[in-house]
Amino acid sequence: MRTLFIIIGFVITLSFTSCARRLVIATPKATVVRVAPKNHKIIVVKGKRYYFWNGRHYKKTKQGFVVVKV
């Protein structure tokens, strides 16, 4: 009976350990534009406001404007 409890305890202990490794994917930092140029256009897509200039769409954040894909 003692051997049975030891085996069950060993199996439970092994089931809680993991062979998985932690994988961290770093995202590239976005360039923030502090002030939009005077010739920017405001575009509304699905109720969200985007700013367009230089052939790119930007979204306004607290830090400034960040390039996004629409």
PDB file of N, H, CA, C and O in Angstrom:
ATOM      1  N   MET A   1       0.834  -1.194   0.000  1.00  0.00           N
ATOM      2  CA  MET A   1       0.000   0.000   0.000  1.00  0.00           C
ATOM      3  C   MET A   1       0.872   1.249   0.000  1.00  0.00           C
ATOM      4  O   MET A   1       0.561   2.233  -0.670  1.00  0.00           O
ATOM      5  N   ARG A   2       1.963   1.203   0.753  1.00  0.00           N
ATOM      6  H   ARG A   2       2.216   0.404   1.298  1.00  0.00           H
ATOM      7  CA  ARG A   2       2.883   2.334   0.821  1.00  0.00           C
ATOM      8  C   ARG A   2       3.503   2.591  -0.557  1.00  0.00           C
ATOM      9  O   ARG A   2       3.651   3.742  -0.968  1.00  0.00           O
ATOM     10  N   THR A   3       3.854   1.547  -1.248  1.00  0.00           N
ATOM     11  H   THR A   3       3.734   0.612  -0.914  1.00  0.00           H
ATOM     12  CA  THR A   3       4.437   1.664  -2.583  1.00  0.00           C
ATOM     13  C   THR A   3       3.454   2.297  -3.553  1.00  0.00           C
ATOM     14  O   THR A   3       3.844   3.087  -4.413  1.00  0.00           O
ATOM     15  N   LEU A   4       2.181   1.953  -3.417  1.00  0.00           N
ATOM     16  H   LEU A   4       1.864   1.311  -2.718  1.00  0.00           H
ATOM     17  CA  LEU A   4       1.150   2.524  -4.276  1.00  0.00           C
ATOM     18  C   LEU A   4       1.054   4.031  -4.069  1.00  0.00           C
ATOM     19  O   LEU A   4       0.950   4.776  -5.044  1.00  0.00           O
ATOM     20  N   PHE A   5       1.085   4.500  -2.816  1.00  0.00           N
ATOM     21  H   PHE A   5       1.169   3.896  -2.023  1.00  0.00           H
ATOM     22  CA  PHE A   5       1.036   5.934  -2.536  1.00  0.00           C
ATOM     23  C   PHE A   5       2.278   6.646  -3.071  1.00  0.00           C
ATOM     24  O   PHE A   5       2.183   7.772  -3.559  1.00  0.00           O
ATOM     25  N   ILE A   6       3.415   6.014  -2.985  1.00  0.00           N
ATOM     26  H   ILE A   6       3.492   5.099  -2.588  1.00  0.00           H
ATOM     27  CA  ILE A   6       4.647   6.611  -3.507  1.00  0.00           C
ATOM     28  C   ILE A   6       4.567   6.744  -5.024  1.00  0.00           C
ATOM     29  O   ILE A   6       4.958   7.771  -5.578  1.00  0.00           O
ATOM     30  N   ILE A   7       4.066   5.721  -5.691  1.00  0.00           N
ATOM     31  H   ILE A   7       3.748   4.886  -5.241  1.00  0.00           H
ATOM     32  CA  ILE A   7       3.935   5.758  -7.149  1.00  0.00           C
ATOM     33  C   ILE A   7       2.925   6.823  -7.565  1.00  0.00           C
ATOM     34  O   ILE A   7       3.179   7.585  -8.498  1.00  0.00           O
ATOM     35  N   ILE A   8       1.792   6.884  -6.886  1.00  0.00           N
ATOM     36  H   ILE A   8       1.586   6.266  -6.128  1.00  0.00           H
ATOM     37  CA  ILE A   8       0.778   7.904  -7.202  1.00  0.00           C
ATOM     38  C   ILE A   8       1.348   9.299  -6.962  1.00  0.00           C
ATOM     39  O   ILE A   8       1.130  10.194  -7.779  1.00  0.00           O
ATOM     40  N   GLY A   9       2.056   9.503  -5.887  1.00  0.00           N
ATOM     41  H   GLY A   9       2.233   8.776  -5.223  1.00  0.00           H
ATOM     42  CA  GLY A   9       2.680  10.795  -5.591  1.00  0.00           C
ATOM     43  C   GLY A   9       3.702  11.174  -6.648  1.00  0.00           C
ATOM     44  O   GLY A   9       3.792  12.335  -7.047  1.00  0.00           O
ATOM     45  N   PHE A  10       4.466  10.199  -7.099  1.00  0.00           N
ATOM     46  H   PHE A  10       4.392   9.255  -6.775  1.00  0.00           H
ATOM     47  CA  PHE A  10       5.469  10.437  -8.138  1.00  0.00           C
ATOM     48  C   PHE A  10       4.807  10.838  -9.459  1.00  0.00           C
ATOM     49  O   PHE A  10       5.281  11.747 -10.140  1.00  0.00           O
ATOM     50  N   VAL A  11       3.717  10.163  -9.819  1.00  0.00           N
ATOM     51  H   VAL A  11       3.333   9.425  -9.266  1.00  0.00           H
ATOM     52  CA  VAL A  11       2.993  10.472 -11.051  1.00  0.00           C
ATOM     53  C   VAL A  11       2.376  11.864 -10.971  1.00  0.00           C
ATOM     54  O   VAL A  11       2.417  12.611 -11.948  1.00  0.00           O
ATOM     55  N   ILE A  12       1.815  12.216  -9.844  1.00  0.00           N
ATOM     56  H   ILE A  12       1.782  11.608  -9.051  1.00  0.00           H
ATOM     57  CA  ILE A  12       1.220  13.544  -9.676  1.00  0.00           C
ATOM     58  C   ILE A  12       2.300  14.620  -9.759  1.00  0.00           C
ATOM     59  O   ILE A  12       2.090  15.667 -10.371  1.00  0.00           O
ATOM     60  N   THR A  13       3.442  14.365  -9.150  1.00  0.00           N
ATOM     61  H   THR A  13       3.613  13.515  -8.652  1.00  0.00           H
ATOM     62  CA  THR A  13       4.543  15.326  -9.207  1.00  0.00           C
ATOM     63  C   THR A  13       5.007  15.538 -10.640  1.00  0.00           C
ATOM     64  O   THR A  13       5.269  16.671 -11.043  1.00  0.00           O
ATOM     65  N   LEU A  14       5.111  14.483 -11.399  1.00  0.00           N
ATOM     66  H   LEU A  14       4.898  13.562 -11.072  1.00  0.00           H
ATOM     67  CA  LEU A  14       5.536  14.603 -12.794  1.00  0.00           C
ATOM     68  C   LEU A  14       4.496  15.328 -13.653  1.00  0.00           C
ATOM     69  O   LEU A  14       4.847  16.011 -14.615  1.00  0.00           O
ATOM     70  N   SER A  15       3.240  15.178 -13.308  1.00  0.00           N
ATOM     71  H   SER A  15       2.955  14.622 -12.527  1.00  0.00           H
ATOM     72  CA  SER A  15       2.199  15.825 -14.107  1.00  0.00           C
ATOM     73  C   SER A  15       2.190  17.342 -13.912  1.00  0.00           C
ATOM     74  O   SER A  15       1.713  18.065 -14.787  1.00  0.00           O
ATOM     75  N   PHE A  16       2.705  17.837 -12.787  1.00  0.00           N
ATOM     76  H   PHE A  16       3.092  17.249 -12.077  1.00  0.00           H
ATOM     77  CA  PHE A  16       2.742  19.270 -12.542  1.00  0.00           C
ATOM     78  C   PHE A  16       3.969  19.937 -13.153  1.00  0.00           C
ATOM     79  O   PHE A  16       3.967  21.155 -13.331  1.00  0.00           O
ATOM     80  N   THR A  17       4.996  19.198 -13.474  1.00  0.00           N
ATOM     81  H   THR A  17       4.998  18.209 -13.329  1.00  0.00           H
ATOM     82  CA  THR A  17       6.169  19.792 -14.096  1.00  0.00           C
ATOM     83  C   THR A  17       5.923  19.915 -15.587  1.00  0.00           C
ATOM     84  O   THR A  17       5.145  19.154 -16.162  1.00  0.00           O
ATOM     85  N   SER A  18       6.574  20.855 -16.195  1.00  0.00           N
ATOM     86  H   SER A  18       7.206  21.473 -15.727  1.00  0.00           H
ATOM     87  CA  SER A  18       6.346  21.111 -17.607  1.00  0.00           C
ATOM     88  C   SER A  18       7.665  21.125 -18.360  1.00  0.00           C
ATOM     89  O   SER A  18       8.688  21.569 -17.839  1.00  0.00           O
ATOM     90  N   CYS A  19       7.629  20.644 -19.565  1.00  0.00           N
ATOM     91  H   CYS A  19       6.798  20.284 -19.988  1.00  0.00           H
ATOM     92  CA  CYS A  19       8.804  20.672 -20.427  1.00  0.00           C
ATOM     93  C   CYS A  19       8.765  21.887 -21.354  1.00  0.00           C
ATOM     94  O   CYS A  19       9.686  22.109 -22.141  1.00  0.00           O
ATOM     95  N   ALA A  20       7.712  22.655 -21.256  1.00  0.00           N
ATOM     96  H   ALA A  20       6.964  22.475 -20.617  1.00  0.00           H
ATOM     97  CA  ALA A  20       7.555  23.810 -22.143  1.00  0.00           C
ATOM     98  C   ALA A  20       8.574  24.876 -21.794  1.00  0.00           C
ATOM     99  O   ALA A  20       8.921  25.077 -20.630  1.00  0.00           O
ATOM    100  N   ARG A  21       9.045  25.552 -22.825  1.00  0.00           N
ATOM    101  H   ARG A  21       8.764  25.389 -23.770  1.00  0.00           H
ATOM    102  CA  ARG A  21       9.985  26.643 -22.631  1.00  0.00           C
ATOM    103  C   ARG A  21       9.263  27.955 -22.860  1.00  0.00           C
ATOM    104  O   ARG A  21       8.282  28.021 -23.601  1.00  0.00           O
ATOM    105  N   ARG A  22       9.746  28.967 -22.232  1.00  0.00           N
ATOM    106  H   ARG A  22      10.543  28.913 -21.629  1.00  0.00           H
ATOM    107  CA  ARG A  22       9.139  30.280 -22.384  1.00  0.00           C
ATOM    108  C   ARG A  22       9.653  30.911 -23.670  1.00  0.00           C
ATOM    109  O   ARG A  22      10.860  30.941 -23.912  1.00  0.00           O
ATOM    110  N   LEU A  23       8.747  31.413 -24.487  1.00  0.00           N
ATOM    111  H   LEU A  23       7.767  31.389 -24.290  1.00  0.00           H
ATOM    112  CA  LEU A  23       9.090  32.044 -25.741  1.00  0.00           C
ATOM    113  C   LEU A  23       8.653  33.499 -25.690  1.00  0.00           C
ATOM    114  O   LEU A  23       7.477  33.801 -25.487  1.00  0.00           O
ATOM    115  N   VAL A  24       9.598  34.379 -25.874  1.00  0.00           N
ATOM    116  H   VAL A  24      10.553  34.133 -26.038  1.00  0.00           H
ATOM    117  CA  VAL A  24       9.305  35.802 -25.842  1.00  0.00           C
ATOM    118  C   VAL A  24       9.556  36.364 -27.234  1.00  0.00           C
ATOM    119  O   VAL A  24      10.650  36.229 -27.782  1.00  0.00           O
ATOM    120  N   ILE A  25       8.534  36.995 -27.796  1.00  0.00           N
ATOM    121  H   ILE A  25       7.646  37.105 -27.350  1.00  0.00           H
ATOM    122  CA  ILE A  25       8.666  37.602 -29.115  1.00  0.00           C
ATOM    123  C   ILE A  25       8.637  39.111 -28.934  1.00  0.00           C
ATOM    124  O   ILE A  25       7.659  39.673 -28.441  1.00  0.00           O
ATOM    125  N   ALA A  26       9.706  39.749 -29.333  1.00  0.00           N
ATOM    126  H   ALA A  26      10.500  39.293 -29.734  1.00  0.00           H
ATOM    127  CA  ALA A  26       9.791  41.195 -29.205  1.00  0.00           C
ATOM    128  C   ALA A  26       9.215  41.852 -30.454  1.00  0.00           C
ATOM    129  O   ALA A  26       9.573  41.502 -31.579  1.00  0.00           O
ATOM    130  N   THR A  27       8.333  42.792 -30.240  1.00  0.00           N
ATOM    131  H   THR A  27       8.042  43.076 -29.327  1.00  0.00           H
ATOM    132  CA  THR A  27       7.754  43.517 -31.367  1.00  0.00           C
ATOM    133  C   THR A  27       8.610  44.752 -31.642  1.00  0.00           C
ATOM    134  O   THR A  27       9.136  45.364 -30.713  1.00  0.00           O
ATOM    135  N   PRO A  28       8.747  45.110 -32.893  1.00  0.00           N
ATOM    136  CA  PRO A  28       9.544  46.303 -33.191  1.00  0.00           C
ATOM    137  C   PRO A  28       8.859  47.555 -32.655  1.00  0.00           C
ATOM    138  O   PRO A  28       7.632  47.659 -32.658  1.00  0.00           O
ATOM    139  N   LYS A  29       9.656  48.482 -32.205  1.00  0.00           N
ATOM    140  H   LYS A  29      10.653  48.397 -32.203  1.00  0.00           H
ATOM    141  CA  LYS A  29       9.092  49.713 -31.659  1.00  0.00           C
ATOM    142  C   LYS A  29       8.610  50.596 -32.800  1.00  0.00           C
ATOM    143  O   LYS A  29       9.266  50.710 -33.836  1.00  0.00           O
ATOM    144  N   ALA A  30       7.468  51.210 -32.597  1.00  0.00           N
ATOM    145  H   ALA A  30       6.935  51.117 -31.756  1.00  0.00           H
ATOM    146  CA  ALA A  30       6.862  52.055 -33.613  1.00  0.00           C
ATOM    147  C   ALA A  30       7.447  53.462 -33.528  1.00  0.00           C
ATOM    148  O   ALA A  30       7.811  53.937 -32.452  1.00  0.00           O
ATOM    149  N   THR A  31       7.528  54.102 -34.660  1.00  0.00           N
ATOM    150  H   THR A  31       7.232  53.716 -35.534  1.00  0.00           H
ATOM    151  CA  THR A  31       7.967  55.484 -34.693  1.00  0.00           C
ATOM    152  C   THR A  31       6.780  56.380 -34.361  1.00  0.00           C
ATOM    153  O   THR A  31       5.698  56.236 -34.930  1.00  0.00           O
ATOM    154  N   VAL A  32       6.994  57.286 -33.452  1.00  0.00           N
ATOM    155  H   VAL A  32       7.873  57.403 -32.989  1.00  0.00           H
ATOM    156  CA  VAL A  32       5.928  58.190 -33.019  1.00  0.00           C
ATOM    157  C   VAL A  32       6.205  59.575 -33.592  1.00  0.00           C
ATOM    158  O   VAL A  32       7.293  60.125 -33.425  1.00  0.00           O
ATOM    159  N   VAL A  33       5.210  60.123 -34.262  1.00  0.00           N
ATOM    160  H   VAL A  33       4.326  59.676 -34.397  1.00  0.00           H
ATOM    161  CA  VAL A  33       5.290  61.483 -34.793  1.00  0.00           C
ATOM    162  C   VAL A  33       4.522  62.370 -33.825  1.00  0.00           C
ATOM    163  O   VAL A  33       3.336  62.144 -33.584  1.00  0.00           O
ATOM    164  N   ARG A  34       5.180  63.367 -33.273  1.00  0.00           N
ATOM    165  H   ARG A  34       6.143  63.550 -33.468  1.00  0.00           H
ATOM    166  CA  ARG A  34       4.551  64.202 -32.246  1.00  0.00           C
ATOM    167  C   ARG A  34       3.427  65.077 -32.790  1.00  0.00           C
ATOM    168  O   ARG A  34       2.377  65.199 -32.160  1.00  0.00           O
ATOM    169  N   VAL A  35       3.640  65.689 -33.960  1.00  0.00           N
ATOM    170  H   VAL A  35       4.494  65.590 -34.472  1.00  0.00           H
ATOM    171  CA  VAL A  35       2.667  66.635 -34.508  1.00  0.00           C
ATOM    172  C   VAL A  35       2.371  66.255 -35.955  1.00  0.00           C
ATOM    173  O   VAL A  35       3.283  65.996 -36.740  1.00  0.00           O
ATOM    174  N   ALA A  36       1.100  66.226 -36.293  1.00  0.00           N
ATOM    175  H   ALA A  36       0.359  66.437 -35.655  1.00  0.00           H
ATOM    176  CA  ALA A  36       0.691  65.938 -37.671  1.00  0.00           C
ATOM    177  C   ALA A  36       0.960  67.159 -38.545  1.00  0.00           C
ATOM    178  O   ALA A  36       0.792  68.288 -38.085  1.00  0.00           O
ATOM    179  N   PRO A  37       1.378  66.955 -39.808  1.00  0.00           N
ATOM    180  CA  PRO A  37       1.610  68.110 -40.685  1.00  0.00           C
ATOM    181  C   PRO A  37       0.295  68.796 -41.051  1.00  0.00           C
ATOM    182  O   PRO A  37      -0.781  68.224 -40.879  1.00  0.00           O
ATOM    183  N   LYS A  38       0.391  69.993 -41.544  1.00  0.00           N
ATOM    184  H   LYS A  38       1.266  70.457 -41.683  1.00  0.00           H
ATOM    185  CA  LYS A  38      -0.809  70.766 -41.876  1.00  0.00           C
ATOM    186  C   LYS A  38      -1.615  70.151 -43.018  1.00  0.00           C
ATOM    187  O   LYS A  38      -2.824  70.364 -43.103  1.00  0.00           O
ATOM    188  N   ASN A  39      -0.956  69.388 -43.900  1.00  0.00           N
ATOM    189  H   ASN A  39       0.026  69.215 -43.831  1.00  0.00           H
ATOM    190  CA  ASN A  39      -1.658  68.840 -45.055  1.00  0.00           C
ATOM    191  C   ASN A  39      -2.220  67.437 -44.808  1.00  0.00           C
ATOM    192  O   ASN A  39      -2.498  66.716 -45.767  1.00  0.00           O
ATOM    193  N   HIS A  40      -2.390  67.040 -43.564  1.00  0.00           N
ATOM    194  H   HIS A  40      -2.164  67.626 -42.786  1.00  0.00           H
ATOM    195  CA  HIS A  40      -2.937  65.703 -43.278  1.00  0.00           C
ATOM    196  C   HIS A  40      -4.444  65.677 -43.546  1.00  0.00           C
ATOM    197  O   HIS A  40      -5.111  66.711 -43.520  1.00  0.00           O
ATOM    198  N   LYS A  41      -4.961  64.481 -43.802  1.00  0.00           N
ATOM    199  H   LYS A  41      -4.419  63.640 -43.823  1.00  0.00           H
ATOM    200  CA  LYS A  41      -6.392  64.298 -44.021  1.00  0.00           C
ATOM    201  C   LYS A  41      -6.931  63.376 -42.937  1.00  0.00           C
ATOM    202  O   LYS A  41      -6.262  62.423 -42.537  1.00  0.00           O
ATOM    203  N   ILE A  42      -8.126  63.657 -42.467  1.00  0.00           N
ATOM    204  H   ILE A  42      -8.669  64.431 -42.792  1.00  0.00           H
ATOM    205  CA  ILE A  42      -8.782  62.815 -41.468  1.00  0.00           C
ATOM    206  C   ILE A  42      -9.704  61.855 -42.197  1.00  0.00           C
ATOM    207  O   ILE A  42     -10.548  62.273 -42.989  1.00  0.00           O
ATOM    208  N   ILE A  43      -9.541  60.571 -41.928  1.00  0.00           N
ATOM    209  H   ILE A  43      -8.856  60.231 -41.285  1.00  0.00           H
ATOM    210  CA  ILE A  43     -10.340  59.523 -42.555  1.00  0.00           C
ATOM    211  C   ILE A  43     -11.031  58.716 -41.461  1.00  0.00           C
ATOM    212  O   ILE A  43     -10.396  58.343 -40.474  1.00  0.00           O
ATOM    213  N   VAL A  44     -12.312  58.447 -41.623  1.00  0.00           N
ATOM    214  H   VAL A  44     -12.828  58.751 -42.424  1.00  0.00           H
ATOM    215  CA  VAL A  44     -13.062  57.641 -40.657  1.00  0.00           C
ATOM    216  C   VAL A  44     -13.341  56.273 -41.283  1.00  0.00           C
ATOM    217  O   VAL A  44     -13.979  56.179 -42.332  1.00  0.00           O
ATOM    218  N   VAL A  45     -12.857  55.217 -40.630  1.00  0.00           N
ATOM    219  H   VAL A  45     -12.338  55.293 -39.778  1.00  0.00           H
ATOM    220  CA  VAL A  45     -13.064  53.843 -41.095  1.00  0.00           C
ATOM    221  C   VAL A  45     -13.724  53.067 -39.971  1.00  0.00           C
ATOM    222  O   VAL A  45     -13.152  52.920 -38.891  1.00  0.00           O
ATOM    223  N   LYS A  46     -14.933  52.568 -40.225  1.00  0.00           N
ATOM    224  H   LYS A  46     -15.398  52.687 -41.102  1.00  0.00           H
ATOM    225  CA  LYS A  46     -15.704  51.810 -39.228  1.00  0.00           C
ATOM    226  C   LYS A  46     -15.812  52.562 -37.904  1.00  0.00           C
ATOM    227  O   LYS A  46     -15.689  51.971 -36.831  1.00  0.00           O
ATOM    228  N   GLY A  47     -16.038  53.851 -37.991  1.00  0.00           N
ATOM    229  H   GLY A  47     -16.138  54.331 -38.862  1.00  0.00           H
ATOM    230  CA  GLY A  47     -16.239  54.668 -36.798  1.00  0.00           C
ATOM    231  C   GLY A  47     -14.967  55.077 -36.079  1.00  0.00           C
ATOM    232  O   GLY A  47     -15.033  55.729 -35.037  1.00  0.00           O
ATOM    233  N   LYS A  48     -13.804  54.704 -36.617  1.00  0.00           N
ATOM    234  H   LYS A  48     -13.751  54.175 -37.463  1.00  0.00           H
ATOM    235  CA  LYS A  48     -12.531  55.069 -35.985  1.00  0.00           C
ATOM    236  C   LYS A  48     -11.837  56.122 -36.830  1.00  0.00           C
ATOM    237  O   LYS A  48     -11.840  56.049 -38.059  1.00  0.00           O
ATOM    238  N   ARG A  49     -11.250  57.086 -36.171  1.00  0.00           N
ATOM    239  H   ARG A  49     -11.248  57.145 -35.172  1.00  0.00           H
ATOM    240  CA  ARG A  49     -10.604  58.205 -36.847  1.00  0.00           C
ATOM    241  C   ARG A  49      -9.125  57.893 -37.092  1.00  0.00           C
ATOM    242  O   ARG A  49      -8.391  57.521 -36.176  1.00  0.00           O
ATOM    243  N   TYR A  50      -8.712  58.054 -38.345  1.00  0.00           N
ATOM    244  H   TYR A  50      -9.309  58.356 -39.089  1.00  0.00           H
ATOM    245  CA  TYR A  50      -7.315  57.879 -38.743  1.00  0.00           C
ATOM    246  C   TYR A  50      -6.849  59.140 -39.446  1.00  0.00           C
ATOM    247  O   TYR A  50      -7.655  59.889 -39.998  1.00  0.00           O
ATOM    248  N   TYR A  51      -5.563  59.368 -39.424  1.00  0.00           N
ATOM    249  H   TYR A  51      -4.908  58.759 -38.976  1.00  0.00           H
ATOM    250  CA  TYR A  51      -4.963  60.521 -40.065  1.00  0.00           C
ATOM    251  C   TYR A  51      -4.090  60.012 -41.204  1.00  0.00           C
ATOM    252  O   TYR A  51      -3.346  59.047 -41.031  1.00  0.00           O
ATOM    253  N   PHE A  52      -4.174  60.656 -42.374  1.00  0.00           N
ATOM    254  H   PHE A  52      -4.779  61.440 -42.515  1.00  0.00           H
ATOM    255  CA  PHE A  52      -3.466  60.183 -43.549  1.00  0.00           C
ATOM    256  C   PHE A  52      -2.548  61.272 -44.079  1.00  0.00           C
ATOM    257  O   PHE A  52      -2.985  62.392 -44.340  1.00  0.00           O
ATOM    258  N   TRP A  53      -1.274  60.935 -44.236  1.00  0.00           N
ATOM    259  H   TRP A  53      -0.919  60.024 -44.024  1.00  0.00           H
ATOM    260  CA  TRP A  53      -0.313  61.791 -44.927  1.00  0.00           C
ATOM    261  C   TRP A  53       0.897  60.937 -45.279  1.00  0.00           C
ATOM    262  O   TRP A  53       1.147  59.907 -44.653  1.00  0.00           O
ATOM    263  N   ASN A  54       1.642  61.373 -46.280  1.00  0.00           N
ATOM    264  H   ASN A  54       1.439  62.210 -46.789  1.00  0.00           H
ATOM    265  CA  ASN A  54       2.835  60.646 -46.733  1.00  0.00           C
ATOM    266  C   ASN A  54       2.524  59.222 -47.177  1.00  0.00           C
ATOM    267  O   ASN A  54       3.406  58.364 -47.133  1.00  0.00           O
ATOM    268  N   GLY A  55       1.298  58.949 -47.602  1.00  0.00           N
ATOM    269  H   GLY A  55       0.581  59.646 -47.638  1.00  0.00           H
ATOM    270  CA  GLY A  55       0.939  57.615 -48.073  1.00  0.00           C
ATOM    271  C   GLY A  55       0.730  56.595 -46.964  1.00  0.00           C
ATOM    272  O   GLY A  55       0.661  55.397 -47.235  1.00  0.00           O
ATOM    273  N   ARG A  56       0.628  57.047 -45.727  1.00  0.00           N
ATOM    274  H   ARG A  56       0.683  58.021 -45.507  1.00  0.00           H
ATOM    275  CA  ARG A  56       0.444  56.138 -44.585  1.00  0.00           C
ATOM    276  C   ARG A  56      -0.706  56.607 -43.717  1.00  0.00           C
ATOM    277  O   ARG A  56      -1.057  57.786 -43.692  1.00  0.00           O
ATOM    278  N   HIS A  57      -1.288  55.640 -43.001  1.00  0.00           N
ATOM    279  H   HIS A  57      -1.003  54.682 -43.021  1.00  0.00           H
ATOM    280  CA  HIS A  57      -2.357  55.942 -42.045  1.00  0.00           C
ATOM    281  C   HIS A  57      -1.764  55.974 -40.641  1.00  0.00           C
ATOM    282  O   HIS A  57      -0.942  55.133 -40.277  1.00  0.00           O
ATOM    283  N   TYR A  58      -2.190  56.950 -39.872  1.00  0.00           N
ATOM    284  H   TYR A  58      -2.858  57.633 -40.167  1.00  0.00           H
ATOM    285  CA  TYR A  58      -1.718  57.115 -38.498  1.00  0.00           C
ATOM    286  C   TYR A  58      -2.908  57.119 -37.553  1.00  0.00           C
ATOM    287  O   TYR A  58      -4.021  57.488 -37.927  1.00  0.00           O
ATOM    288  N   LYS A  59      -2.650  56.701 -36.326  1.00  0.00           N
ATOM    289  H   LYS A  59      -1.745  56.401 -36.022  1.00  0.00           H
ATOM    290  CA  LYS A  59      -3.671  56.745 -35.282  1.00  0.00           C
ATOM    291  C   LYS A  59      -3.129  57.631 -34.163  1.00  0.00           C
ATOM    292  O   LYS A  59      -1.954  57.550 -33.807  1.00  0.00           O
ATOM    293  N   LYS A  60      -3.982  58.459 -33.626  1.00  0.00           N
ATOM    294  H   LYS A  60      -4.937  58.524 -33.915  1.00  0.00           H
ATOM    295  CA  LYS A  60      -3.562  59.380 -32.572  1.00  0.00           C
ATOM    296  C   LYS A  60      -3.498  58.652 -31.236  1.00  0.00           C
ATOM    297  O   LYS A  60      -4.433  57.940 -30.869  1.00  0.00           O
ATOM    298  N   THR A  61      -2.402  58.825 -30.511  1.00  0.00           N
ATOM    299  H   THR A  61      -1.642  59.403 -30.809  1.00  0.00           H
ATOM    300  CA  THR A  61      -2.220  58.259 -29.172  1.00  0.00           C
ATOM    301  C   THR A  61      -1.805  59.386 -28.228  1.00  0.00           C
ATOM    302  O   THR A  61      -1.666  60.535 -28.646  1.00  0.00           O
ATOM    303  N   LYS A  62      -1.611  59.056 -26.976  1.00  0.00           N
ATOM    304  H   LYS A  62      -1.723  58.122 -26.636  1.00  0.00           H
ATOM    305  CA  LYS A  62      -1.183  60.061 -25.998  1.00  0.00           C
ATOM    306  C   LYS A  62       0.215  60.593 -26.319  1.00  0.00           C
ATOM    307  O   LYS A  62       0.521  61.755 -26.052  1.00  0.00           O
ATOM    308  N   GLN A  63       1.068  59.724 -26.899  1.00  0.00           N
ATOM    309  H   GLN A  63       0.819  58.780 -27.116  1.00  0.00           H
ATOM    310  CA  GLN A  63       2.436  60.118 -27.199  1.00  0.00           C
ATOM    311  C   GLN A  63       2.550  60.880 -28.522  1.00  0.00           C
ATOM    312  O   GLN A  63       3.510  61.621 -28.733  1.00  0.00           O
ATOM    313  N   GLY A  64       1.572  60.698 -29.410  1.00  0.00           N
ATOM    314  H   GLY A  64       0.791  60.097 -29.239  1.00  0.00           H
ATOM    315  CA  GLY A  64       1.621  61.339 -30.727  1.00  0.00           C
ATOM    316  C   GLY A  64       0.865  60.499 -31.730  1.00  0.00           C
ATOM    317  O   GLY A  64      -0.160  59.904 -31.396  1.00  0.00           O
ATOM    318  N   PHE A  65       1.359  60.442 -32.958  1.00  0.00           N
ATOM    319  H   PHE A  65       2.192  60.924 -33.229  1.00  0.00           H
ATOM    320  CA  PHE A  65       0.720  59.664 -34.022  1.00  0.00           C
ATOM    321  C   PHE A  65       1.576  58.458 -34.360  1.00  0.00           C
ATOM    322  O   PHE A  65       2.792  58.574 -34.510  1.00  0.00           O
ATOM    323  N   VAL A  66       0.928  57.274 -34.484  1.00  0.00           N
ATOM    324  H   VAL A  66      -0.061  57.180 -34.362  1.00  0.00           H
ATOM    325  CA  VAL A  66       1.632  56.026 -34.734  1.00  0.00           C
ATOM    326  C   VAL A  66       1.105  55.424 -36.036  1.00  0.00           C
ATOM    327  O   VAL A  66      -0.097  55.456 -36.299  1.00  0.00           O
ATOM    328  N   VAL A  67       2.018  54.871 -36.855  1.00  0.00           N
ATOM    329  H   VAL A  67       2.994  54.845 -36.642  1.00  0.00           H
ATOM    330  CA  VAL A  67       1.623  54.246 -38.120  1.00  0.00           C
ATOM    331  C   VAL A  67       0.825  52.980 -37.847  1.00  0.00           C
ATOM    332  O   VAL A  67       1.208  52.163 -37.010  1.00  0.00           O
ATOM    333  N   VAL A  68      -0.306  52.820 -38.572  1.00  0.00           N
ATOM    334  H   VAL A  68      -0.617  53.483 -39.253  1.00  0.00           H
ATOM    335  CA  VAL A  68      -1.148  51.625 -38.422  1.00  0.00           C
ATOM    336  C   VAL A  68      -1.557  51.129 -39.799  1.00  0.00           C
ATOM    337  O   VAL A  68      -1.480  51.867 -40.781  1.00  0.00           O
ATOM    338  N   LYS A  69      -1.994  49.874 -39.869  1.00  0.00           N
ATOM    339  H   LYS A  69      -2.057  49.274 -39.071  1.00  0.00           H
ATOM    340  CA  LYS A  69      -2.569  49.331 -41.085  1.00  0.00           C
ATOM    341  C   LYS A  69      -4.082  49.378 -40.959  1.00  0.00           C
ATOM    342  O   LYS A  69      -4.642  48.924 -39.961  1.00  0.00           O
ATOM    343  N   VAL A  70      -4.739  49.924 -41.963  1.00  0.00           N
ATOM    344  H   VAL A  70      -4.284  50.293 -42.774  1.00  0.00           H
ATOM    345  CA  VAL A  70      -6.198  50.054 -41.923  1.00  0.00           C
ATOM    346  C   VAL A  70      -6.831  48.892 -42.642  1.00  0.00           C
ATOM    347  O   VAL A  70      -8.056  48.810 -42.723  1.00  0.00           O
TER     348      VAL A  70
END
